[in-house]
Amino acid sequence: MTTTIENNGNQLIAKFSGRLDTAAAVQTAEDVKPLLEAKDSEIILDCTDLAYISSSGLRIFLSIRKEAAPHGSKVIVRNINADIRQVFMMTGFLSLFEIQ
């Protein structure tokens, strides 16, 4: 699992690649810390290359969303595959995030 973050002005793009499972969640939580500190930004969670997300991964996404709102930031999830969309639907995450 790899996570890269690109800073494009007021837009932060986190690109996730691989399987965001319980084993990868500890490192991924560290990797996304800059997103938790972003102020007045658009935070894009790009899931183009994300093959799988576990409950630990969902918790990371939720923590990003939770920290973004008080800082005036907006979180957008992009390019989820059909399997991840199903997980988002079953857990109610489709209604929590803007999905593109």
N, CA, C and O atoms as CSV, one atom per row, in Angstrom:
chain,resi,resn,atom,element,x,y,z
A,1,MET,N,N,0.853,-1.176,0.000
A,1,MET,CA,C,0.000,0.000,0.000
A,1,MET,C,C,0.892,1.230,0.000
A,1,MET,O,O,1.810,1.347,0.812
A,2,THR,N,N,0.611,2.147,-0.922
A,2,THR,CA,C,1.335,3.410,-0.938
A,2,THR,C,C,0.341,4.564,-0.950
A,2,THR,O,O,-0.750,4.474,-1.514
A,3,THR,N,N,0.756,5.641,-0.311
A,3,THR,CA,C,-0.036,6.862,-0.277
A,3,THR,C,C,0.885,8.015,-0.623
A,3,THR,O,O,1.932,8.193,-0.001
A,4,THR,N,N,0.493,8.796,-1.614
A,4,THR,CA,C,1.252,9.991,-1.961
A,4,THR,C,C,0.322,11.187,-1.885
A,4,THR,O,O,-0.869,11.085,-2.181
A,5,ILE,N,N,0.874,12.316,-1.485
A,5,ILE,CA,C,0.086,13.542,-1.374
A,5,ILE,C,C,0.726,14.609,-2.238
A,5,ILE,O,O,1.921,14.886,-2.136
A,6,GLU,N,N,-0.103,15.207,-3.099
A,6,GLU,CA,C,0.332,16.316,-3.943
A,6,GLU,C,C,-0.355,17.582,-3.456
A,6,GLU,O,O,-1.543,17.572,-3.134
A,7,ASN,N,N,0.402,18.671,-3.406
A,7,ASN,CA,C,-0.146,19.949,-2.991
A,7,ASN,C,C,-0.245,20.855,-4.212
A,7,ASN,O,O,0.772,21.243,-4.787
A,8,ASN,N,N,-1.464,21.190,-4.605
A,8,ASN,CA,C,-1.718,22.087,-5.739
A,8,ASN,C,C,-2.430,23.337,-5.237
A,8,ASN,O,O,-3.624,23.516,-5.480
A,9,GLY,N,N,-1.710,24.189,-4.547
A,9,GLY,CA,C,-2.323,25.403,-4.017
A,9,GLY,C,C,-3.259,25.078,-2.878
A,9,GLY,O,O,-2.833,24.577,-1.837
A,10,ASN,N,N,-4.548,25.366,-3.075
A,10,ASN,CA,C,-5.522,25.075,-2.014
A,10,ASN,C,C,-6.137,23.685,-2.178
A,10,ASN,O,O,-7.155,23.377,-1.559
A,11,GLN,N,N,-5.527,22.860,-2.998
A,11,GLN,CA,C,-6.031,21.505,-3.230
A,11,GLN,C,C,-4.946,20.497,-2.858
A,11,GLN,O,O,-3.821,20.561,-3.354
A,12,LEU,N,N,-5.305,19.567,-1.976
A,12,LEU,CA,C,-4.414,18.472,-1.616
A,12,LEU,C,C,-4.984,17.191,-2.202
A,12,LEU,O,O,-6.152,16.869,-1.987
A,13,ILE,N,N,-4.165,16.467,-2.936
A,13,ILE,CA,C,-4.612,15.228,-3.566
A,13,ILE,C,C,-3.845,14.062,-2.956
A,13,ILE,O,O,-2.628,13.959,-3.107
A,14,ALA,N,N,-4.570,13.185,-2.265
A,14,ALA,CA,C,-3.983,11.973,-1.699
A,14,ALA,C,C,-4.319,10.825,-2.634
A,14,ALA,O,O,-5.489,10.528,-2.879
A,15,LYS,N,N,-3.282,10.183,-3.151
A,15,LYS,CA,C,-3.471,9.057,-4.057
A,15,LYS,C,C,-3.140,7.770,-3.318
A,15,LYS,O,O,-2.042,7.594,-2.789
A,16,PHE,N,N,-4.123,6.879,-3.299
A,16,PHE,CA,C,-3.987,5.603,-2.613
A,16,PHE,C,C,-3.799,4.502,-3.646
A,16,PHE,O,O,-4.514,4.449,-4.646
A,17,SER,N,N,-2.838,3.628,-3.401
A,17,SER,CA,C,-2.562,2.546,-4.343
A,17,SER,C,C,-2.345,1.247,-3.567
A,17,SER,O,O,-1.521,1.188,-2.655
A,18,GLY,N,N,-3.086,0.217,-3.938
A,18,GLY,CA,C,-2.943,-1.083,-3.288
A,18,GLY,C,C,-4.152,-1.425,-2.442
A,18,GLY,O,O,-5.282,-1.068,-2.775
A,19,ARG,N,N,-3.902,-2.121,-1.342
A,19,ARG,CA,C,-4.960,-2.592,-0.444
A,19,ARG,C,C,-4.848,-1.858,0.885
A,19,ARG,O,O,-3.855,-1.992,1.600
A,20,LEU,N,N,-5.868,-1.086,1.204
A,20,LEU,CA,C,-5.894,-0.371,2.482
A,20,LEU,C,C,-6.576,-1.274,3.506
A,20,LEU,O,O,-7.746,-1.099,3.847
A,21,ASP,N,N,-5.794,-2.251,3.984
A,21,ASP,CA,C,-6.307,-3.204,4.964
A,21,ASP,C,C,-5.755,-2.850,6.342
A,21,ASP,O,O,-5.075,-1.836,6.500
A,22,THR,N,N,-6.042,-3.667,7.317
A,22,THR,CA,C,-5.631,-3.388,8.695
A,22,THR,C,C,-4.119,-3.267,8.813
A,22,THR,O,O,-3.620,-2.403,9.534
A,23,ALA,N,N,-3.389,-4.123,8.114
A,23,ALA,CA,C,-1.924,-4.087,8.181
A,23,ALA,C,C,-1.362,-2.786,7.614
A,23,ALA,O,O,-0.370,-2.270,8.129
A,24,ALA,N,N,-1.974,-2.254,6.569
A,24,ALA,CA,C,-1.492,-1.033,5.925
A,24,ALA,C,C,-1.999,0.235,6.608
A,24,ALA,O,O,-1.469,1.320,6.370
A,25,ALA,N,N,-3.008,0.107,7.443
A,25,ALA,CA,C,-3.668,1.287,8.013
A,25,ALA,C,C,-2.755,2.110,8.916
A,25,ALA,O,O,-2.862,3.336,8.942
A,26,VAL,N,N,-1.865,1.466,9.651
A,26,VAL,CA,C,-0.981,2.208,10.567
A,26,VAL,C,C,-0.100,3.175,9.782
A,26,VAL,O,O,-0.004,4.352,10.128
A,27,GLN,N,N,0.537,2.683,8.737
A,27,GLN,CA,C,1.401,3.549,7.928
A,27,GLN,C,C,0.578,4.591,7.171
A,27,GLN,O,O,0.989,5.745,7.057
A,28,THR,N,N,-0.573,4.187,6.659
A,28,THR,CA,C,-1.421,5.126,5.914
A,28,THR,C,C,-1.896,6.255,6.819
A,28,THR,O,O,-1.953,7.406,6.386
A,29,ALA,N,N,-2.234,5.949,8.055
A,29,ALA,CA,C,-2.645,6.991,9.008
A,29,ALA,C,C,-1.525,8.017,9.200
A,29,ALA,O,O,-1.793,9.213,9.318
A,30,GLU,N,N,-0.287,7.558,9.230
A,30,GLU,CA,C,0.858,8.471,9.326
A,30,GLU,C,C,1.003,9.291,8.046
A,30,GLU,O,O,1.269,10.492,8.092
A,31,ASP,N,N,0.826,8.629,6.910
A,31,ASP,CA,C,1.009,9.287,5.614
A,31,ASP,C,C,0.010,10.414,5.381
A,31,ASP,O,O,0.335,11.396,4.715
A,32,VAL,N,N,-1.205,10.287,5.922
A,32,VAL,CA,C,-2.250,11.285,5.654
A,32,VAL,C,C,-2.293,12.409,6.692
A,32,VAL,O,O,-3.166,13.273,6.615
A,33,LYS,N,N,-1.382,12.418,7.648
A,33,LYS,CA,C,-1.388,13.465,8.676
A,33,LYS,C,C,-1.402,14.889,8.101
A,33,LYS,O,O,-2.068,15.753,8.671
A,34,PRO,N,N,-0.699,15.169,7.002
A,34,PRO,CA,C,-0.791,16.530,6.452
A,34,PRO,C,C,-2.216,16.929,6.059
A,34,PRO,O,O,-2.555,18.112,6.082
A,35,LEU,N,N,-3.043,15.962,5.702
A,35,LEU,CA,C,-4.428,16.259,5.343
A,35,LEU,C,C,-5.219,16.714,6.563
A,35,LEU,O,O,-6.130,17.533,6.442
A,36,LEU,N,N,-4.877,16.187,7.737
A,36,LEU,CA,C,-5.599,16.516,8.964
A,36,LEU,C,C,-5.322,17.947,9.411
A,36,LEU,O,O,-6.101,18.523,10.170
A,37,GLU,N,N,-4.222,18.517,8.945
A,37,GLU,CA,C,-3.839,19.862,9.333
A,37,GLU,C,C,-4.197,20.903,8.282
A,37,GLU,O,O,-3.976,22.095,8.496
A,38,ALA,N,N,-4.746,20.472,7.151
A,38,ALA,CA,C,-5.059,21.388,6.051
A,38,ALA,C,C,-6.178,22.338,6.442
A,38,ALA,O,O,-7.175,21.940,7.045
A,39,LYS,N,N,-5.989,23.607,6.085
A,39,LYS,CA,C,-6.991,24.626,6.378
A,39,LYS,C,C,-7.484,25.239,5.068
A,39,LYS,O,O,-6.700,25.538,4.167
A,40,ASP,N,N,-8.803,25.418,4.988
A,40,ASP,CA,C,-9.427,26.039,3.812
A,40,ASP,C,C,-8.949,25.399,2.505
A,40,ASP,O,O,-8.589,26.097,1.557
A,41,SER,N,N,-8.952,24.093,2.470
A,41,SER,CA,C,-8.469,23.354,1.310
A,41,SER,C,C,-9.538,22.422,0.774
A,41,SER,O,O,-10.514,22.093,1.448
A,42,GLU,N,N,-9.318,22.013,-0.453
A,42,GLU,CA,C,-10.111,20.941,-1.036
A,42,GLU,C,C,-9.231,19.698,-0.961
A,42,GLU,O,O,-8.154,19.656,-1.556
A,43,ILE,N,N,-9.691,18.696,-0.236
A,43,ILE,CA,C,-8.931,17.467,-0.049
A,43,ILE,C,C,-9.537,16.396,-0.945
A,43,ILE,O,O,-10.694,16.009,-0.779
A,44,ILE,N,N,-8.751,15.930,-1.884
A,44,ILE,CA,C,-9.179,14.901,-2.828
A,44,ILE,C,C,-8.571,13.574,-2.397
A,44,ILE,O,O,-7.352,13.460,-2.272
A,45,LEU,N,N,-9.404,12.581,-2.173
A,45,LEU,CA,C,-8.935,11.228,-1.882
A,45,LEU,C,C,-9.091,10.426,-3.170
A,45,LEU,O,O,-10.178,9.937,-3.478
A,46,ASP,N,N,-8.011,10.298,-3.912
A,46,ASP,CA,C,-8.029,9.643,-5.222
A,46,ASP,C,C,-7.837,8.145,-5.050
A,46,ASP,O,O,-6.773,7.682,-4.640
A,47,CYS,N,N,-8.881,7.401,-5.368
A,47,CYS,CA,C,-8.890,5.947,-5.162
A,47,CYS,C,C,-8.751,5.175,-6.463
A,47,CYS,O,O,-9.120,4.003,-6.526
A,48,THR,N,N,-8.228,5.810,-7.495
A,48,THR,CA,C,-8.093,5.162,-8.799
A,48,THR,C,C,-7.386,3.818,-8.687
A,48,THR,O,O,-7.815,2.841,-9.300
A,49,ASP,N,N,-6.306,3.758,-7.909
A,49,ASP,CA,C,-5.506,2.542,-7.797
A,49,ASP,C,C,-5.715,1.804,-6.476
A,49,ASP,O,O,-4.924,0.935,-6.111
A,50,LEU,N,N,-6.784,2.156,-5.765
A,50,LEU,CA,C,-7.098,1.474,-4.503
A,50,LEU,C,C,-7.929,0.235,-4.820
A,50,LEU,O,O,-9.025,0.333,-5.371
A,51,ALA,N,N,-7.394,-0.927,-4.468
A,51,ALA,CA,C,-8.055,-2.191,-4.804
A,51,ALA,C,C,-9.025,-2.657,-3.726
A,51,ALA,O,O,-9.979,-3.378,-4.019
A,52,TYR,N,N,-8.783,-2.243,-2.459
A,52,TYR,CA,C,-9.566,-2.766,-1.345
A,52,TYR,C,C,-9.482,-1.790,-0.188
A,52,TYR,O,O,-8.458,-1.133,0.002
A,53,ILE,N,N,-10.555,-1.692,0.586
A,53,ILE,CA,C,-10.534,-0.883,1.800
A,53,ILE,C,C,-11.225,-1.655,2.925
A,53,ILE,O,O,-12.337,-2.158,2.758
A,54,SER,N,N,-10.553,-1.740,4.067
A,54,SER,CA,C,-11.108,-2.431,5.240
A,54,SER,C,C,-11.741,-1.406,6.172
A,54,SER,O,O,-11.748,-0.209,5.882
A,55,SER,N,N,-12.265,-1.877,7.275
A,55,SER,CA,C,-12.853,-0.964,8.262
A,55,SER,C,C,-11.791,-0.012,8.811
A,55,SER,O,O,-12.100,1.130,9.152
A,56,SER,N,N,-10.555,-0.470,8.898
A,56,SER,CA,C,-9.465,0.410,9.351
A,56,SER,C,C,-9.227,1.531,8.343
A,56,SER,O,O,-8.960,2.669,8.726
A,57,GLY,N,N,-9.322,1.211,7.073
A,57,GLY,CA,C,-9.190,2.229,6.027
A,57,GLY,C,C,-10.348,3.208,6.048
A,57,GLY,O,O,-10.155,4.412,5.878
A,58,LEU,N,N,-11.550,2.693,6.254
A,58,LEU,CA,C,-12.725,3.566,6.352
A,58,LEU,C,C,-12.575,4.528,7.526
A,58,LEU,O,O,-12.971,5.690,7.439
A,59,ARG,N,N,-12.008,4.045,8.609
A,59,ARG,CA,C,-11.798,4.887,9.784
A,59,ARG,C,C,-10.834,6.041,9.464
A,59,ARG,O,O,-11.008,7.153,9.963
A,60,ILE,N,N,-9.835,5.777,8.645
A,60,ILE,CA,C,-8.904,6.831,8.225
A,60,ILE,C,C,-9.640,7.878,7.394
A,60,ILE,O,O,-9.469,9.077,7.614
A,61,PHE,N,N,-10.453,7.433,6.446
A,61,PHE,CA,C,-11.222,8.368,5.630
A,61,PHE,C,C,-12.133,9.215,6.511
A,61,PHE,O,O,-12.259,10.424,6.312
A,62,LEU,N,N,-12.760,8.570,7.481
A,62,LEU,CA,C,-13.669,9.270,8.382
A,62,LEU,C,C,-12.922,10.300,9.236
A,62,LEU,O,O,-13.434,11.393,9.478
A,63,SER,N,N,-11.731,9.958,9.686
A,63,SER,CA,C,-10.959,10.914,10.492
A,63,SER,C,C,-10.541,12.116,9.660
A,63,SER,O,O,-10.504,13.236,10.170
A,64,ILE,N,N,-10.227,11.902,8.386
A,64,ILE,CA,C,-9.906,13.024,7.497
A,64,ILE,C,C,-11.116,13.943,7.372
A,64,ILE,O,O,-10.989,15.163,7.467
A,65,ARG,N,N,-12.275,13.359,7.160
A,65,ARG,CA,C,-13.509,14.153,7.040
A,65,ARG,C,C,-13.793,14.913,8.334
A,65,ARG,O,O,-14.159,16.088,8.302
A,66,LYS,N,N,-13.623,14.244,9.460
A,66,LYS,CA,C,-13.910,14.845,10.767
A,66,LYS,C,C,-13.010,16.057,11.025
A,66,LYS,O,O,-13.471,17.072,11.548
A,67,GLU,N,N,-11.741,15.955,10.662
A,67,GLU,CA,C,-10.799,17.059,10.876
A,67,GLU,C,C,-10.961,18.175,9.852
A,67,GLU,O,O,-10.651,19.331,10.142
A,68,ALA,N,N,-11.442,17.841,8.663
A,68,ALA,CA,C,-11.544,18.831,7.585
A,68,ALA,C,C,-12.583,19.911,7.874
A,68,ALA,O,O,-12.314,21.096,7.677
A,69,ALA,N,N,-13.747,19.517,8.331
A,69,ALA,CA,C,-14.856,20.467,8.503
A,69,ALA,C,C,-14.508,21.644,9.418
A,69,ALA,O,O,-14.727,22.787,9.017
A,70,PRO,N,N,-13.981,21.427,10.618
A,70,PRO,CA,C,-13.664,22.565,11.473
A,70,PRO,C,C,-12.574,23.479,10.903
A,70,PRO,O,O,-12.476,24.646,11.282
A,71,HIS,N,N,-11.761,22.946,9.997
A,71,HIS,CA,C,-10.696,23.740,9.379
A,71,HIS,C,C,-11.137,24.401,8.083
A,71,HIS,O,O,-10.324,25.012,7.389
A,72,GLY,N,N,-12.418,24.285,7.753
A,72,GLY,CA,C,-12.925,24.902,6.532
A,72,GLY,C,C,-12.544,24.176,5.266
A,72,GLY,O,O,-12.576,24.757,4.181
A,73,SER,N,N,-12.186,22.918,5.388
A,73,SER,CA,C,-11.802,22.133,4.222
A,73,SER,C,C,-12.945,21.224,3.788
A,73,SER,O,O,-13.852,20.917,4.561
A,74,LYS,N,N,-12.873,20.808,2.542
A,74,LYS,CA,C,-13.893,19.943,1.946
A,74,LYS,C,C,-13.201,18.676,1.457
A,74,LYS,O,O,-12.105,18.734,0.899
A,75,VAL,N,N,-13.846,17.531,1.671
A,75,VAL,CA,C,-13.261,16.246,1.271
A,75,VAL,C,C,-14.077,15.654,0.117
A,75,VAL,O,O,-15.303,15.564,0.183
A,76,ILE,N,N,-13.373,15.259,-0.927
A,76,ILE,CA,C,-13.990,14.628,-2.093
A,76,ILE,C,C,-13.291,13.293,-2.331
A,76,ILE,O,O,-12.062,13.225,-2.329
A,77,VAL,N,N,-14.064,12.241,-2.535
A,77,VAL,CA,C,-13.514,10.924,-2.852
A,77,VAL,C,C,-13.716,10.699,-4.343
A,77,VAL,O,O,-14.827,10.824,-4.857
A,78,ARG,N,N,-12.633,10.367,-5.025
A,78,ARG,CA,C,-12.701,10.188,-6.476
A,78,ARG,C,C,-12.328,8.778,-6.898
A,78,ARG,O,O,-11.497,8.111,-6.282
A,79,ASN,N,N,-12.972,8.358,-7.967
A,79,ASN,CA,C,-12.574,7.158,-8.710
A,79,ASN,C,C,-12.578,5.873,-7.890
A,79,ASN,O,O,-11.613,5.109,-7.926
A,80,ILE,N,N,-13.661,5.631,-7.150
A,80,ILE,CA,C,-13.747,4.359,-6.430
A,80,ILE,C,C,-14.259,3.278,-7.379
A,80,ILE,O,O,-15.112,3.529,-8.230
A,81,ASN,N,N,-13.723,2.080,-7.214
A,81,ASN,CA,C,-14.177,0.987,-8.065
A,81,ASN,C,C,-15.505,0.432,-7.533
A,81,ASN,O,O,-15.994,0.873,-6.492
A,82,ALA,N,N,-16.072,-0.515,-8.237
A,82,ALA,CA,C,-17.392,-1.055,-7.884
A,82,ALA,C,C,-17.393,-1.729,-6.510
A,82,ALA,O,O,-18.361,-1.603,-5.761
A,83,ASP,N,N,-16.330,-2.434,-6.181
A,83,ASP,CA,C,-16.264,-3.116,-4.882
A,83,ASP,C,C,-16.218,-2.109,-3.731
A,83,ASP,O,O,-16.912,-2.273,-2.728
A,84,ILE,N,N,-15.414,-1.089,-3.879
A,84,ILE,CA,C,-15.311,-0.073,-2.830
A,84,ILE,C,C,-16.602,0.727,-2.744
A,84,ILE,O,O,-17.032,1.096,-1.651
A,85,ARG,N,N,-17.222,0.996,-3.883
A,85,ARG,CA,C,-18.527,1.678,-3.868
A,85,ARG,C,C,-19.544,0.856,-3.069
A,85,ARG,O,O,-20.351,1.413,-2.325
A,86,GLN,N,N,-19.502,-0.450,-3.227
A,86,GLN,CA,C,-20.403,-1.332,-2.486
A,86,GLN,C,C,-20.154,-1.218,-0.982
A,86,GLN,O,O,-21.099,-1.150,-0.196
A,87,VAL,N,N,-18.881,-1.199,-0.586
A,87,VAL,CA,C,-18.526,-1.044,0.832
A,87,VAL,C,C,-19.026,0.318,1.341
A,87,VAL,O,O,-19.580,0.407,2.436
A,88,PHE,N,N,-18.830,1.366,0.549
A,88,PHE,CA,C,-19.299,2.699,0.944
A,88,PHE,C,C,-20.826,2.703,1.086
A,88,PHE,O,O,-21.363,3.332,1.998
A,89,MET,N,N,-21.514,2.008,0.196
A,89,MET,CA,C,-22.971,1.969,0.252
A,89,MET,C,C,-23.444,1.213,1.506
A,89,MET,O,O,-24.349,1.672,2.202
A,90,MET,N,N,-22.839,0.072,1.787
A,90,MET,CA,C,-23.256,-0.740,2.935
A,90,MET,C,C,-22.968,-0.053,4.270
A,90,MET,O,O,-23.681,-0.276,5.249
A,91,THR,N,N,-21.935,0.775,4.313
A,91,THR,CA,C,-21.552,1.422,5.570
A,91,THR,C,C,-22.112,2.830,5.723
A,91,THR,O,O,-21.917,3.467,6.758
A,92,GLY,N,N,-22.808,3.319,4.699
A,92,GLY,CA,C,-23.360,4.667,4.763
A,92,GLY,C,C,-22.381,5.758,4.381
A,92,GLY,O,O,-22.701,6.942,4.494
A,93,PHE,N,N,-21.191,5.382,3.930
A,93,PHE,CA,C,-20.185,6.376,3.567
A,93,PHE,C,C,-20.552,7.152,2.303
A,93,PHE,O,O,-20.060,8.261,2.091
A,94,LEU,N,N,-21.417,6.574,1.461
A,94,LEU,CA,C,-21.827,7.320,0.263
A,94,LEU,C,C,-22.509,8.621,0.619
A,94,LEU,O,O,-22.394,9.603,-0.115
A,95,SER,N,N,-23.218,8.643,1.732
A,95,SER,CA,C,-23.910,9.865,2.140
A,95,SER,C,C,-23.002,10.801,2.939
A,95,SER,O,O,-23.349,11.964,3.145
A,96,LEU,N,N,-21.855,10.316,3.387
A,96,LEU,CA,C,-20.938,11.144,4.175
A,96,LEU,C,C,-19.947,11.926,3.316
A,96,LEU,O,O,-19.445,12.972,3.727
A,97,PHE,N,N,-19.674,11.410,2.129
A,97,PHE,CA,C,-18.649,12.010,1.264
A,97,PHE,C,C,-19.239,12.429,-0.071
A,97,PHE,O,O,-20.209,11.843,-0.552
A,98,GLU,N,N,-18.642,13.446,-0.653
A,98,GLU,CA,C,-18.923,13.774,-2.047
A,98,GLU,C,C,-18.103,12.797,-2.877
A,98,GLU,O,O,-16.880,12.740,-2.748
A,99,ILE,N,N,-18.775,12.028,-3.730
A,99,ILE,CA,C,-18.120,11.023,-4.554
A,99,ILE,C,C,-18.107,11.524,-6.002
A,99,ILE,O,O,-19.134,11.928,-6.547
A,100,GLN,N,N,-16.942,11.488,-6.592
A,100,GLN,CA,C,-16.817,11.883,-8.014
A,100,GLN,C,C,-16.205,10.747,-8.801
A,100,GLN,O,O,-16.013,10.867,-10.011
